[in-house]
Amino acid sequence: MAKKRGKDEEKLNYSAAVRELKADGPERLYLLWGPEDYLREQYLTQLKKICLPEGEDDFSYKRMDGPGLDPIRLREALDAIPFMSERSFVELRNVDINKLANADECMKLLEDIPDYCTVAFVQSAQFEPDGRLKFVKALRGEAKELKFTQQSQGMLTDWIVRRFAAAGKSIELDAAQRLIFISGDLMSRLIPEIDKIAAYAKGERVTIKDVDAVASHIPEAVIFEMTELISQKKYNSAMSVLAELLSDKNNEPIAMTAMLGLQMRKLYAARLAIEQELGSKYVMEVCAIKYDYIASKLMTAARGFTLPQLIRAVELCGEADYRMKSSGQDARELLKEAVARIAAGESKCTA
């Protein structure tokens, strides 16, 4: 009988999940998904090692790639007797369980997996199961479901320290926090950044200057820093940051406007928390901020705006988004206009 899954919004304790796997052994059916694809692949490797200690072979290991799933091939894979191994392992990679043909037939097979077999649905980082669907509900009832989420601040920081140590470097705590802020909190994205920074840093200890010199910035971090500059009244610098952001053709103005709108709403929440003395914990909760470092930066930036200015800033982002989608005007120019008006400190609608 499969163990009940935890709530999707809970963070996965990866170390505990691996300890449980090693202590209790493999389940017959798994659903592995979530944005943290590095940890998903690490867990899958551990699962395969336990099921197939001698490694993958044509007899005991079968892989089927989606988006479809052929019930005949699935039955053949389940019925295949392991050779030179106690277990067989069936990997179902990127099967679209939200749009699965022959779903009922496949589910009947998955409800009767032999004791010697382990089946794992392995989904991409972008995929999310639709819990309203009959097949997904049935699958969740049978499977051990693991949603691989971004790790907590402490766990991610410790992991960054270990990665740098493996490269022969140590890293200051504020530099590790800075790296998370500008490059994001997904391990698969951080790994090449860590390698790049470790190769660049001249000393044994990595500093904030090293991180800022070579780490790639995710667009959300650039938007954040642009609003920081506006809060500090450094308007020319803010517009230069925006120009650099828009020079990258991969950055769509509509998406950038949505990010800016979200950032202004977070700043509004932070400003409200300051005026009502609610504290940073309140801001982290209402804004879904996972890291103290980011919450502290947000609170500092919010002090550079008034509540009326932030209300108007949110309105300006909404207006820009509407005009981009309905007027046929140049979206880049509309975004520049919105940022300029936010920087000018508009605090009420103008006629």
N, C-alpha and C positions, 0 to 999 in steps of 0.2 A: 504494500500500500504506500503510495507516495506521501511524502510529508507535505503539510499545508504550507503554502507560500506566504511570505510576509507581505505587508502592504507595499505597493509600488513606490510610495513616496519616501519610504524608509531607506536610509543609506545602507548599502551592502557592506558588511564587515568582511572584507575579502579574506583576511587571515583566518578568521573563524570558519568561513566556508570551506577553506582548504583543509583546516584541521578536522572538521566534521567529515569531509570526504575520506581522508586518510584513516580516521577512526572507525567509521561506520561502513565504509566501502561504497561502491557505486550503486545508484538507483537504476531502475530499468529504463526510465524515460526522463529526459531533461528538456527544458525550454530555456535557452541562454540568449539574453538580449540586453539592450541598454546602450547608452552613449559611450561608456568607457570600454572601447573595443580592445585596448591593450590587456586589461585584466580579464576580459572574456577569453581571449586567446591563451592567456597564461593558465586560466582555469581549465580550458579545454585540453591543454597539454598535460596537465596533472591528471585529468580524468582518463585520457588515453593511456598514460603510463601505468595507471592502476589496472585498467581493463586489458591492455596489451603490453605487458612488461617486456616482451621481446621485440616490440615495434610493430608497425603496420605491415600487413602482408595481404595478398589477394584472397586469402581464405577467411581470415578473421576480421578484416576491416573492409567496410563498404562505404562509399561516399556517393551521394546523389545531390546534384545542384538544382536549385529552383529556377524559375518561380513555381513550376508545377511539381506534382508528386504522383508518380505512376504506381497505383496499388499493386500491380503485378510485380514490378521490380522491388517494391517495398516488402511484399510477402517473401519473395526469393531471398532478400537480404536477411530478413528475420529468421527464416528457416535454415539458413546456412550454418552448418555445424562448425564451431571453431576448431582450428587445426594447430597443434603445438601451442595452444593457449587455452586457459580455462574459460575465457569469455570471448564474445564477438562484440564488435563496435560498429554501429551504423551512424554515420554523420550526415545529417540532412541540412545542407548549407543554403541559406537564403531562400527557403521555401516560403512562398507568400501564403501564410496560414489565414490571412484575411480574405483571400480570393481563391480558395482551393476548390478545384473541381473534384468530384468523387470524395467529398469530405466525409460522408457517412461511412463509406467503404474503408477509407484510410483509418478512421477512428476505431472501427471494429478491430482492425489489425493491431493498432497501438494499445488497445485494451487487453490484448492477449500476447504480449511480448514474452518470449521464453525467458526462463530464469537466468540462462547463460548469456543473455544479450542485453546490451545497453544502447539505447537510441538517443541521439542528441539533436534537437533542432537548434541550429546556430544562426542567429539573425544579424543583419548588419547594424551598425551604430545608429542609422537613421530610422530603423524599423520600430514600430510600436504595435503590439497585438491589440486588436479591437475586441475588448472584453464583452461587447454586446452579442457577438456572434456565437452560434451554437457550438461550432467546432472549437473555437478558442476556449469557451467555457469548459467543454469536455476535456480538452487537452490540459488545461490548468488543473482540473480535478484529478488527473492521472499523473501529471509530471511534477518533478522537482523544478520549480521555476526560480531562476536567479536573474535579477535585473542588475546589470553592472553599472553602477552609478559613479559619478565623480566622488572621490574620497574626501574625508573630512580634512580640515586645515592641518591638524596635527599629523595625520597619516600621510598626507600628500607631501608636507614639508619633510618629514622623515625619509620618505622615498626619494625626494630630490637630493637630500644630503647623501644618501647611500649611492645614488647614481654618480654624483660628483666624486665621491670617495673612490668608486671603481675606476674613475678616470684619473685618479691621483690628485684630486683637488678637494679642498674644503670650501664651504660657502657660508657667508654670513647670513644670519636669520633674515635681516631686512632685505638682503639680496634675493633670497629664496622667495620671500613674499612678493617682491617686485617682479620676479620672473612669472609667478602665478598670475599677477595682475595684468601684465602686458601680453603674455603668450597664452593665457587660458589655463584651465585646470584639468584638461584631458591629457593623460599620460602619453598617449600616442603622438600628440602634438608637442609635448615637452621634451621627449627623448631627443629629437634632432637639435632642438634648441640647447639642451644641456651639452650635447657633444660639441656643438659649435662654440659655445661659451668656454667650455673647458679647453678647447684648442686655442682660443684667442687669449685667455687670461695669462698674463706673464708671470704672476706670482702664484704661490701655492694656494692662496685664499681668494676666492671669487668675491668681488665686490659689486655694489650697485652699478658703478661705472662700467664694469665689464658687461653686466647684463644689458644696460642701456645701449652699449656700443654695438652689439651684434644681434640681440634677440629680436625676432620678428614680432610685430605688434598685431594682435587681432583687431578688427575694426571697432569692436565694443570698447576696447581700451583706448583707442585713438579718440573716439567720441567722448569718453570720460575725460581724457586729458584736455580736450578742446573746451569742455564746459568748465574745467578747473581754471584754464587760462582766462575765460570770460569772467569767472568769479573774482579773479585777481586783477581785473581791469586791463589785462594784456591782450587787447583786441586784435592788434596786427598779428601777433603770434597765433591767436586762435584762428584767424582767417587763413593764415599760412598753413596751419595744420589741416584745415578743411580743404584747401586747394590740393594739398598732397594726397589727401584721402580720395578726392574725386579724380585725381590723375590716374588712379588705378582703375582700369575698365572693368575689373571684376567687382568693384563696389557700386552696386546699383543705387541711384539716388533714393528710390522709394524705400529700399531696405535701410539705407542710412538715416532717412527721416524717421522711420519706425524706431530705430535704435536711439536717435536723439530724443524722440518723444518719451521713450521709456526712461531714459536718463533724467529728463526734466521732471518726470513724475516721481522718480526716486529722490531727486533733490527737494521736491516739494514735501515729500514725507519726512525727509531729514530736517528741513527747516521747521516743519510743524512740530517735530519731536523736540527740537531745540527750544522753541518758544513755550512748549507745554512741559518741558523738563521730563520727557519720557525716556531719554537715554538711547544709547546705540543698540541695545538689545532689541528694543522695539523696532528700530529701523531695519535691523537684520531680519526680523520676523516678517514685517509687512512687505519688505522689498525682496525677500528670498535671497538675501546675501549670505554666503556661506563662510566668509572670512573676515576676521576682525580688522585686518589691514585695510580692506576695501571699504568697510563701514566707516572707519576713521577718516579716510580720505573723502568720503562722501559728506560726512558731517562737516568737515573743514570747508569744503567747497560750498556747501549750502549756506554758510554764514556770509558769503559774498552776494547773496540775493535776498530780496524781500519776498514775502508770500505772494503779494499781488504780481510781482514780476514773474514768479514761477507759475502761477495760474495762467498768466498770459502766454508764457513760453509753451506750456502744454497746448493751449489753444492754437498758437502759431504753427506748431508741428502738425496738428490735426488739419488745419486749413491748408497747409502746404501739401499734405498727403492727398487731400480731396482734389486740389487743383491739378496735381500731377496726374491723377487718374481720370480727370473729367474735362480739362481745359485744352489739352494739346500743347500747353506751354512747355518750354525747356525745363525738364525736371531738375537739372543741375543748378540752373539759375534760381529756381524756386527754393531749393534748399539753401543756397547762398543767401537769398533774401531773408529766409526765416532765421538763419543764424545771425545775420546782421541786425535784425530787429530785436532778437533776444539780447544781443550784445549792447544794443542801444538802451536797453532797460525798459522797454514797453511794459506798462503795468495795467493797461485797460484797453478795451477795443476802441479803435479810432474810426471815425465816420469815413 
